[in-house]
Amino acid sequence: MKTKAAVLWGLGQKWEVEEIDLDPPGPGEVLVKLTASGLCHSDEHLVTGDLPFPLPVVGGHEGAGTIVELGTGVEDLQVDDSVVLTFLPSCGRCSYCARGMTNLCDLGGAVMMGPQLDGGYRFHARGEDIGQMCLLGTFSEYTVVPVASVVKVDQGTSLDKAALIGCGVTTGYGSAVRSAEVRAGDTVVVLGAGGIGMNAIQGARIAGARYIVAVDPVEYKRQRAVEFGATHVAESADSAWEIVSGLTRGQLADACIVTTGVAEGAETGPALALVGKRGRVVITAIGHPEETTITASLLEMTLYEKTIKGALYGSSNAQHDIPRLLELYNNGQLKLDELITREYRLEEINQGYDDMRAGLNIRGLIRY
């Protein structure tokens, strides 16, 4: 079939919206009609090269829609099912899935390769095969994805809002609740109040944190952070230290979650300085692939038993967590509507990323 999609043909180039060819679903795959796709910063990393990915590629890895066709062997899904697409597939059988760590499933090794799990391509244009960001390619009206990347949700779910749970909401919420293990009464600092950081803030709020300090140089984001649960805001890590030290009588934060646009090695030291004894620093932001040096006080880590850990997809289990997050939204605890700063047509995708880079959006959304 034909579908309209946004394709990245080269590093540093604009997304090009054009009609391309899409193959039918193969065994263990489904054809999905997208309702909406979030404009996540990770797709910007494809443009800059911070995420090395073979080009050309149909971008987008945060989406939701309706199944319109089943490949052979698909048994647990039906046509017209509402689904959220998860950017990390889970097979349910590997060692990591068996231990409940589905975000580390062995199938995840394929998400940055380009082709589908069987090594073939589903998108084609200009005589070339086109890859799919994280096996999904949600910057397209229609896409073919593996069953391992699909989470069925209740009929009647607001799929335009649910699209955000495919990446940003689950990653941010999980970074606080699962990776950082925020508990009632904790003090939490979130460095970066964008699409991921805002969800880390509300994850900490839902977990019962006593103080939540949102750090961002953009005044608009600091203002919005209060809506999602921040009790205090700061422009920099240094000013946040003064706030946290005063609030905790010098004991400092229990957790610091790094959700900046790009993780920088030099930011690790200030993040570590914000937490006290047994404090936890969680790195969720994507770093430069060639950067291998971080700043940190090894003496502090030893004497105060501080830890630094990475967080992929917020250490979440998509099949369990996505429906649970939708339940939190339905009962008013999780904010989704407020995350969407502006909606765009697919043809306006480059404007959407211009707005993101300018700090104007918490989350832009393409609505099909």
VENVENVEN-V365783 format. One record per pair of residues at least 4 apart in sequence whose C-alpha atoms are under 8 Angstrom apart, sorted by the first residue. I is the first residue (numbers start at 1). J is the second residue. D is the distance in whole Angstrom. If there is no record, write none. Layout:
I_J_D, I_J_D
This chain:
1_21_6, 1_22_5, 1_23_7, 1_24_8, 2_19_6, 2_20_6, 2_21_5, 2_22_6, 3_19_5, 3_20_6, 3_21_6, 3_22_7, 3_140_7, 3_141_6, 3_142_6, 4_17_7, 4_18_6, 4_19_4, 4_20_6, 4_140_6, 4_141_6, 4_142_8, 5_16_8, 5_17_5, 5_18_6, 5_19_6, 5_20_7, 5_58_7, 5_139_6, 5_140_4, 5_141_7, 5_346_8, 6_15_6, 6_16_5, 6_17_4, 6_18_7, 6_58_6, 6_59_7, 6_139_5, 6_140_6, 6_346_7, 6_349_8, 7_15_5, 7_16_5, 7_17_6, 7_18_8, 7_56_7, 7_57_6, 7_58_5, 7_59_6, 7_139_8, 8_13_7, 8_14_7, 8_15_5, 8_16_6, 8_47_7, 8_55_7, 8_56_5, 8_57_5, 8_58_6, 8_59_7, 9_13_7, 9_15_8, 9_16_8, 9_55_6, 9_56_4, 9_57_7, 10_47_8, 10_55_6, 10_56_7, 11_46_7, 11_47_5, 11_48_6, 11_49_6, 12_47_5, 12_48_6, 12_49_8, 13_47_7, 14_47_8, 14_350_7, 15_349_7, 15_350_6, 17_346_7, 17_347_6, 20_123_7, 20_124_6, 20_125_5, 21_122_8, 21_123_6, 21_124_5, 21_125_6, 22_122_6, 22_123_5, 22_124_7, 22_143_7, 22_144_8, 23_122_5, 23_123_7, 23_144_8, 24_31_7, 24_71_8, 24_122_8, 24_144_7, 25_29_5, 25_30_5, 25_31_6, 25_69_7, 25_70_7, 25_71_5, 25_144_6, 25_145_8, 26_30_8, 26_71_5, 26_72_7, 27_71_5, 27_72_5, 27_73_6, 27_74_7, 28_71_6, 28_72_6, 28_73_6, 28_74_5, 28_146_6, 28_147_6, 29_70_7, 29_71_5, 29_72_8, 29_74_7, 29_144_7, 29_145_5, 29_146_4, 29_147_5, 30_67_7, 30_68_8, 30_69_6, 30_70_5, 30_71_6, 30_74_8, 30_144_6, 30_145_6, 30_146_6, 30_147_7, 31_67_6, 31_68_6, 31_69_5, 31_70_6, 31_71_8, 31_142_7, 31_143_6, 31_144_4, 31_145_7, 32_65_6, 32_66_5, 32_67_4, 32_68_6, 32_69_7, 32_142_6, 32_143_5, 32_144_6, 32_145_8, 33_65_5, 33_66_5, 33_67_6, 33_68_7, 33_141_6, 33_142_5, 33_143_7, 34_63_7, 34_64_6, 34_65_4, 34_66_7, 34_138_7, 34_140_7, 34_141_5, 34_142_6, 34_143_8, 34_368_7, 35_63_8, 35_64_6, 35_65_5, 35_66_7, 35_141_8, 35_159_6, 35_160_6, 35_367_6, 35_368_5, 36_63_6, 36_64_6, 36_65_7, 36_159_7, 36_160_5, 36_163_6, 36_365_7, 36_366_5, 36_367_4, 36_368_6, 37_60_7, 37_61_8, 37_62_5, 37_63_4, 37_64_7, 37_138_6, 37_139_7, 37_160_8, 37_163_6, 37_164_7, 37_365_6, 37_366_5, 37_367_7, 38_60_7, 38_61_8, 38_62_5, 38_63_6, 38_163_7, 38_164_6, 38_363_7, 38_364_6, 38_365_5, 38_366_6, 39_43_7, 39_60_7, 39_62_8, 39_352_7, 39_353_7, 39_363_7, 39_364_5, 39_365_6, 39_366_7, 40_44_7, 40_60_8, 40_61_8, 40_62_7, 40_168_7, 40_195_7, 40_363_7, 40_364_8, 41_45_7, 41_261_7, 42_46_7, 42_51_8, 42_286_8, 43_47_7, 43_59_6, 43_60_6, 43_61_8, 43_133_8, 44_48_6, 44_353_8, 45_49_6, 45_50_5, 45_51_5, 46_50_6, 46_51_5, 46_52_7, 46_53_7, 49_53_8, 50_287_7, 50_288_5, 50_289_6, 51_288_8, 51_289_7, 52_112_8, 52_289_8, 53_112_6, 53_113_7, 53_114_7, 54_112_8, 54_113_7, 54_114_6, 54_131_7, 55_114_8, 55_130_7, 55_131_7, 56_129_8, 56_130_5, 56_131_6, 57_114_7, 57_130_5, 57_131_4, 57_132_6, 57_133_7, 57_137_8, 58_123_8, 58_130_7, 58_131_6, 58_132_5, 58_133_6, 58_137_5, 58_138_8, 58_139_6, 58_140_7, 59_132_6, 59_133_5, 59_137_5, 59_138_6, 59_139_5, 60_133_6, 60_136_7, 60_137_5, 60_138_4, 60_139_5, 61_85_8, 61_86_7, 61_87_5, 61_133_6, 61_134_6, 61_135_8, 61_136_6, 61_137_6, 61_138_6, 61_139_8, 61_166_7, 61_167_7, 62_85_7, 62_86_7, 62_87_7, 62_138_7, 62_163_6, 62_164_6, 62_165_7, 62_166_5, 62_167_5, 62_168_8, 63_84_6, 63_85_6, 63_86_8, 63_138_6, 63_162_8, 63_163_4, 63_164_7, 63_166_6, 64_82_8, 64_83_6, 64_84_4, 64_85_6, 64_159_6, 64_160_7, 64_162_6, 64_163_4, 64_166_7, 65_82_6, 65_83_6, 65_84_7, 65_159_6, 65_163_8, 66_79_8, 66_80_6, 66_81_6, 66_82_5, 66_83_6, 67_78_7, 67_79_5, 67_80_5, 67_81_6, 67_82_7, 67_83_7, 68_79_5, 68_80_6, 69_79_6, 70_74_6, 70_77_8, 70_78_7, 70_79_7, 74_147_8, 77_81_7, 77_152_8, 81_152_7, 81_153_8, 81_155_7, 82_152_6, 82_153_6, 82_154_7, 82_155_6, 82_156_8, 82_157_7, 82_159_8, 83_150_6, 83_151_5, 83_152_4, 83_153_5, 84_150_6, 84_151_5, 84_152_6, 84_153_7, 84_159_8, 84_162_7, 84_163_6, 84_165_8, 84_166_6, 84_322_8, 85_136_7, 85_149_6, 85_150_5, 85_151_6, 85_163_8, 85_166_6, 86_149_5, 86_150_6, 86_151_7, 86_166_5, 86_167_7, 86_318_7, 87_111_8, 87_134_5, 87_135_7, 87_136_7, 87_149_7, 87_166_7, 87_167_7, 88_103_6, 88_105_8, 88_107_8, 88_108_6, 88_111_7, 88_134_7, 88_149_7, 88_313_8, 89_102_8, 89_103_8, 89_105_7, 89_107_6, 89_108_6, 89_146_8, 89_148_5, 89_149_4, 89_150_8, 90_97_7, 90_102_6, 90_103_7, 90_105_5, 90_106_8, 90_107_6, 90_108_8, 90_148_5, 90_149_7, 91_97_7, 91_102_8, 91_105_7, 91_106_8, 91_107_7, 91_148_6, 92_97_5, 92_98_6, 92_102_7, 92_105_8, 93_97_6, 93_98_6, 94_98_6, 94_105_7, 94_106_7, 95_99_6, 95_105_8, 96_100_6, 96_101_5, 96_102_6, 96_104_6, 96_105_6, 96_106_7, 97_101_5, 97_102_4, 97_103_8, 97_104_7, 97_105_6, 98_102_8, 100_317_7, 101_105_7, 101_315_7, 101_316_7, 101_317_7, 102_316_7, 102_317_5, 102_318_7, 103_108_8, 103_312_7, 103_313_6, 103_315_6, 103_316_6, 103_317_6, 103_318_8, 104_108_7, 104_312_8, 107_111_8, 107_117_8, 109_113_8, 110_114_8, 110_115_8, 110_116_8, 110_117_7, 110_134_8, 110_135_8, 111_133_7, 111_134_4, 111_135_6, 112_133_7, 112_134_6, 113_131_8, 114_121_8, 114_130_7, 114_131_4, 114_132_6, 114_133_7, 114_134_8, 114_135_7, 115_119_5, 115_120_5, 115_121_5, 115_122_8, 115_130_8, 115_131_5, 115_132_7, 115_135_7, 116_120_6, 116_121_6, 116_122_7, 116_131_8, 116_132_8, 116_135_6, 116_145_8, 116_146_8, 117_135_8, 117_146_8, 121_129_6, 121_130_7, 121_131_6, 122_129_8, 122_130_7, 122_131_8, 122_144_7, 123_129_6, 123_130_5, 123_131_7, 123_132_8, 124_128_6, 124_129_5, 124_130_5, 125_129_7, 125_130_7, 131_135_8, 131_137_8, 132_136_5, 132_137_5, 133_137_5, 133_138_8, 135_145_6, 135_146_8, 135_149_8, 136_143_7, 136_144_7, 136_145_6, 136_149_8, 137_143_7, 138_142_8, 138_143_7, 139_346_7, 141_368_6, 145_149_7, 145_150_8, 146_150_7, 151_318_7, 151_319_6, 151_322_8, 153_157_7, 153_323_6, 157_162_7, 158_162_6, 159_163_6, 160_164_8, 160_367_7, 161_165_8, 161_336_6, 161_337_7, 162_166_7, 162_326_7, 162_336_8, 164_168_6, 164_169_6, 164_336_8, 165_169_5, 165_170_5, 165_322_7, 165_325_8, 166_170_7, 166_322_8, 167_171_6, 167_313_7, 168_172_6, 168_195_6, 168_196_5, 168_199_7, 169_173_6, 169_195_8, 169_196_7, 169_199_5, 170_174_6, 170_199_8, 170_313_7, 170_314_7, 170_316_7, 170_321_7, 170_322_7, 170_325_8, 171_175_6, 171_196_7, 171_199_8, 171_200_8, 171_284_8, 171_312_7, 171_313_4, 171_314_4, 171_315_8, 171_316_7, 172_176_7, 172_195_8, 172_196_5, 172_197_6, 172_198_7, 172_199_5, 172_200_4, 172_201_8, 172_203_7, 172_259_8, 172_313_8, 172_314_6, 173_177_6, 173_178_8, 173_199_5, 173_200_5, 173_201_8, 173_202_7, 173_203_4, 173_204_7, 173_314_7, 174_178_5, 174_179_6, 174_200_7, 174_203_7, 174_313_7, 174_314_4, 174_315_6, 174_316_6, 175_179_5, 175_180_6, 175_200_6, 175_257_7, 175_282_7, 175_284_7, 175_311_6, 175_313_8, 175_314_4, 175_315_7, 176_180_5, 176_181_6, 176_182_6, 176_200_5, 176_201_8, 176_203_6, 176_204_6, 176_257_7, 176_314_8, 177_181_5, 177_182_5, 177_183_8, 177_203_6, 177_204_7, 177_207_7, 178_182_8, 178_314_7, 178_315_6, 178_316_7, 179_282_7, 179_311_6, 179_314_6, 179_315_6, 180_255_6, 180_256_8, 180_257_7, 180_280_6, 180_281_7, 180_282_6, 182_186_6, 182_188_8, 182_204_6, 182_207_6, 182_208_8, 182_209_7, 182_254_8, 182_255_7, 183_204_8, 183_207_6, 183_208_6, 183_209_6, 184_207_6, 184_208_4, 184_209_5, 184_210_7, 185_208_6, 185_209_5, 185_210_4, 185_211_8, 186_208_7, 186_209_5, 186_210_5, 186_211_7, 186_253_7, 186_254_6, 186_255_8, 187_209_6, 187_210_6, 187_211_5, 187_212_6, 187_248_8, 187_252_8, 187_253_5, 187_254_5, 187_255_7, 188_204_7, 188_209_7, 188_211_6, 188_212_5, 188_213_6, 188_253_6, 188_254_6, 188_255_5, 188_256_6, 188_257_8, 189_212_6, 189_213_5, 189_214_6, 189_215_7, 189_240_8, 189_253_7, 189_255_6, 189_256_5, 189_257_6, 189_274_8, 190_197_6, 190_200_7, 190_201_7, 190_212_7, 190_213_6, 190_214_5, 190_215_6, 190_256_6, 190_257_5, 190_258_6, 190_259_7, 191_197_7, 191_214_6, 191_215_5, 191_216_7, 191_237_8, 191_256_7, 191_257_6, 191_258_5, 191_259_6, 191_260_6, 192_197_5, 192_214_7, 192_215_6, 192_216_5, 192_258_7, 192_259_5, 192_260_4, 192_261_7, 193_197_4, 193_198_5, 193_214_6, 193_215_7, 193_216_6, 193_221_6, 193_222_7, 193_225_7, 193_259_7, 193_260_7, 193_362_8, 194_198_6, 194_221_7, 194_259_8, 194_260_8, 194_261_8, 194_361_8, 194_362_5, 194_363_8, 195_199_7, 195_339_7, 195_362_5, 195_363_5, 196_200_6, 196_259_6, 197_201_6, 197_258_8, 197_259_5, 197_260_8, 198_202_6, 198_225_6, 198_228_7, 198_362_8, 199_203_6, 199_228_8, 200_204_6, 200_257_8, 201_205_6, 201_212_7, 201_214_7, 201_225_7, 201_228_6, 201_229_6, 201_230_6, 202_206_6, 202_228_5, 202_229_6, 202_230_8, 202_334_7, 202_335_8, 203_207_6, 204_208_6, 204_209_5, 204_212_7, 204_229_8, 205_209_5, 205_212_8, 205_228_8, 205_229_6, 205_230_8, 206_333_7, 206_334_8, 211_230_7, 211_231_6, 211_232_7, 212_229_7, 212_230_5, 212_231_5, 212_232_6, 213_230_6, 213_231_6, 213_232_5, 213_233_5, 213_234_7, 213_240_7, 213_244_8, 214_222_7, 214_225_7, 214_230_6, 214_232_6, 214_233_5, 214_234_6, 215_222_7, 215_233_6, 215_234_5, 215_235_6, 215_236_6, 215_237_7, 215_240_7, 216_221_7, 216_222_6, 216_233_8, 216_234_7, 216_235_5, 216_236_6, 217_222_8, 217_234_8, 217_235_5, 217_236_7, 218_222_7, 218_235_7, 218_359_7, 219_223_6, 219_235_8, 220_224_6, 220_359_8, 220_360_8, 221_225_6, 221_359_8, 221_362_7, 222_226_7, 222_233_6, 222_234_7, 222_235_8, 223_227_8, 224_228_7, 225_229_7, 225_230_6, 225_233_8, 226_230_5, 226_231_6, 226_232_7, 226_233_8, 228_335_7, 232_243_8, 233_240_7, 234_239_6, 234_240_5, 235_239_7, 235_240_7, 236_240_6, 237_241_6, 237_270_6, 237_271_7, 237_274_8, 238_242_7, 238_270_8, 239_243_7, 240_244_6, 240_274_8, 241_245_6, 241_252_8, 241_273_8, 241_274_6, 242_246_6, 243_247_6, 244_248_6, 244_250_8, 244_252_6, 244_253_7, 244_274_8, 245_249_6, 245_250_4, 245_251_7, 245_252_5, 246_250_6, 247_252_8, 248_252_6, 248_253_8, 251_275_8, 251_276_6, 251_277_8, 252_274_6, 252_275_5, 252_276_5, 253_274_6, 253_275_4, 253_276_6, 253_279_7, 254_275_6, 254_276_6, 254_277_8, 254_278_7, 254_279_5, 254_280_6, 255_275_6, 255_279_6, 255_280_5, 255_281_6, 255_282_8, 256_271_6, 256_272_8, 256_274_7, 256_275_7, 256_279_8, 256_280_6, 256_281_5, 256_282_6, 257_281_6, 257_282_5, 257_283_6, 257_284_7, 258_263_8, 258_271_8, 258_281_8, 258_282_6, 258_283_5, 258_284_6, 258_285_6, 259_263_8, 259_283_7, 259_284_5, 259_285_5, 260_285_6, 261_285_6, 261_286_8, 262_285_6, 262_286_5, 262_287_5, 262_288_7, 263_267_7, 263_283_8, 263_285_5, 263_286_5, 263_287_4, 263_288_7, 264_268_7, 264_287_6, 264_288_8, 264_294_8, 265_287_8, 265_291_7, 265_292_8, 265_293_6, 265_294_4, 265_295_6, 266_270_8, 266_294_6, 266_295_5, 267_271_6, 267_294_8, 267_295_7, 268_272_6, 268_294_6, 268_295_6, 268_296_6, 269_273_6, 269_294_8, 269_295_5, 269_296_4, 269_297_7, 270_274_6, 271_275_7, 271_281_7, 272_279_8, 272_280_8, 272_281_6, 272_296_7, 272_297_8, 272_306_8, 272_308_8, 275_279_5, 275_280_7, 275_281_7, 275_306_8, 276_304_7, 276_306_7, 277_304_5, 277_305_6, 277_306_6, 278_304_6, 278_305_5, 278_306_5, 278_307_7, 279_304_8, 279_305_7, 279_306_5, 279_307_6, 280_306_6, 280_307_5, 280_308_6, 280_309_8, 281_306_8, 281_307_6, 281_308_5, 281_309_6, 282_308_6, 282_309_5, 282_310_6, 282_311_6, 283_308_7, 283_309_6, 283_310_5, 283_311_6, 284_310_6, 284_311_5, 284_312_7, 284_314_7, 287_291_7, 297_301_6, 298_302_6, 299_303_6, 300_304_6, 300_305_7, 300_306_7, 301_305_5, 301_306_5, 301_307_7, 302_306_7, 311_315_6, 312_316_8, 316_321_7, 317_321_6, 318_322_5, 319_323_7, 320_324_6, 321_325_6, 322_326_6, 323_327_6, 324_328_6, 325_329_6, 325_334_7, 326_330_6, 327_331_6, 328_332_6, 328_333_5, 328_334_5, 329_333_6, 329_334_4, 329_335_6, 329_336_7, 330_334_8, 335_339_7, 336_340_7, 339_362_6, 339_363_6, 340_361_8, 340_362_7, 340_363_5, 340_364_6, 340_365_7, 341_361_5, 341_362_6, 341_363_6, 341_364_6, 342_361_7, 342_363_7, 342_364_5, 342_365_6, 343_364_6, 343_365_5, 343_366_6, 343_367_7, 344_348_6, 344_349_7, 344_352_7, 344_364_7, 344_365_6, 344_366_5, 344_367_6, 345_349_7, 345_366_6, 345_367_6, 345_368_7, 346_366_6, 346_367_7, 346_368_7, 348_352_6, 349_353_6, 349_366_7, 350_354_6, 351_355_6, 352_356_6, 352_364_6, 353_357_6, 354_358_6, 355_359_6, 355_360_5, 355_361_6, 356_360_6, 356_361_5, 356_362_8, 356_363_8, 356_364_7
